[in-house]
Amino acid sequence: MDPKRLAEAADPEVLGRFLVELPDAPHTHQPRVDQYKGHRIAIETHYEITVDGTPVPVHLTVGNDGNVHCHALPEYEFVSAVDMVRVLIDTYPDDFPAVPGPAGGTGDRRGGTGLGVEGG
């Protein structure tokens, strides 16, 4: 691929718009599976993330090593879900506008390009 086209496609706003326009994949919860001393271990988890009271529609997975992965940030690996959300806020600032008032209040979610966080 042409390096200029690749750089343009990797721009967070361009990539974000592309990802938002993809059809939603069915949410099948694949359990994390491991074998230990002849036992099959399966762990299923479900995460609901909100920022300023607004749901953040992002799919994340936790590997057997405990590291967190997120489809919106495919090249990253995090040691915690909180660290992941902090990078989402930094990467997609239009989706997380500053909210006046005390932390944890509800805020206006207009605009944005990457995650489809909306409300208001």
Phi and psi in degrees as a GROMACS rama.xvg file:
@    title "Ramachandran Plot"
@    xaxis  label "Phi"
@    yaxis  label "Psi"
@TYPE xy
-60.9179  127.856  ASP-2
-55.7303  -35.7511  PRO-3
-66.8318  -44.3925  LYS-4
-65.2938  -36.8421  ARG-5
-64.5766  -43.6348  LEU-6
-63.0131  -41.1509  ALA-7
-63.9721  -42.1943  GLU-8
-67.3645  -27.6634  ALA-9
-84.1928  -9.28474  ALA-10
-56.1445  131.293  ASP-11
-54.1447  -38.2214  PRO-12
-68.9132  -43.2917  GLU-13
-66.0843  -47.7399  VAL-14
-63.2953  -41.2314  LEU-15
-60.0652  -45.8721  GLY-16
-61.3585  -41.638  ARG-17
-61.3021  -45.6086  PHE-18
-67.0735  -37.9053  LEU-19
-64.5499  -33.2632  VAL-20
-80.3256  -10.5623  GLU-21
-68.3809  144.664  LEU-22
-65.9251  147.958  PRO-23
-65.9074  132.16  ASP-24
-80.0183  148.132  ALA-25
-61.5996  136.697  PRO-26
-87.5912  90.1317  HIS-27
-98.9755  127.429  THR-28
-87.8519  99.6633  HIS-29
-81.4377  120.259  GLN-30
-70.0753  150.791  PRO-31
-74.9994  133.308  ARG-32
-125.501  140.565  VAL-33
-146.331  157.819  ASP-34
-113.405  134.743  GLN-35
-146.815  117.487  TYR-36
47.529  45.8713  LYS-37
82.25  3.47088  GLY-38
-107.509  143.286  HIS-39
-98.6872  118.592  ARG-40
-102.717  128.12  ILE-41
-128.492  127.941  ALA-42
-126.326  124.303  ILE-43
-111.813  136.422  GLU-44
-131.113  156.991  THR-45
-138.46  128.203  HIS-46
-118.17  135.373  TYR-47
-119.702  119.961  GLU-48
-111.642  132.655  ILE-49
-128.684  149.553  THR-50
-127.851  123.696  VAL-51
54.8957  35.126  ASP-52
83.0285  -2.69365  GLY-53
-101.835  128.014  THR-54
-59.9297  141.529  PRO-55
-109.62  109.709  VAL-56
-80.5574  73.5113  PRO-57
-124.622  139.205  VAL-58
-95.3804  126.942  HIS-59
-128.228  154.582  LEU-60
-129.89  152.166  THR-61
-118.278  121.624  VAL-62
-78.2121  170.003  GLY-63
-60.7798  -21.2916  ASN-64
-84.4031  -2.72069  ASP-65
90.2825  -6.69864  GLY-66
-77.8794  145.937  ASN-67
-99.3708  137.302  VAL-68
-125.16  150.16  HIS-69
-140.118  133.793  CYS-70
-63.2403  -30.5895  HIS-71
-72.2383  -17.038  ALA-72
-132.653  68.3277  LEU-73
-63.7956  -21.4167  PRO-74
-93.7472  4.48474  GLU-75
-107.769  156.458  TYR-76
-138.618  133.775  GLU-77
-122.023  152.708  PHE-78
-87.8836  -11.8423  VAL-79
-151.141  155.697  SER-80
-66.4617  -33.2249  ALA-81
-62.8497  -43.8877  VAL-82
-59.9273  -39.0535  ASP-83
-63.0352  -45.3083  MET-84
-64.8252  -36.9771  VAL-85
-60.1912  -41.2812  ARG-86
-70.3965  -36.1632  VAL-87
-58.5391  -44.5736  LEU-88
-62.0388  -42.1584  ILE-89
-68.4512  -36.9606  ASP-90
-79.6593  -34.7094  THR-91
-121.035  61.4092  TYR-92
-61.0395  -28.3944  PRO-93
-65.7215  -24.1362  ASP-94
-84.2042  -9.45577  ASP-95
-134.205  66.9855  PHE-96
-66.1659  154.472  PRO-97
-59.5218  139.941  ALA-98
-112.841  119.669  VAL-99
-68.8691  150.965  PRO-100
101.618  -172.004  GLY-101
-68.4569  151.881  PRO-102
-59.5773  144.345  ALA-103
92.577  -4.84272  GLY-104
-76.196  170.247  GLY-105
-85.0977  149.705  THR-106
-135.204  172.792  GLY-107
-83.4136  131.014  ASP-108
-119.618  74.6496  ARG-109
-110.967  148.586  ARG-110
80.2673  -153.837  GLY-111
97.4026  162.21  GLY-112
-132.471  -25.4583  THR-113
-101.791  -47.8435  GLY-114
-104.194  -11.7344  LEU-115
74.8329  25.0551  GLY-116
-75.0943  117.056  VAL-117
-138.299  167.352  GLU-118
156.715  -157.302  GLY-119
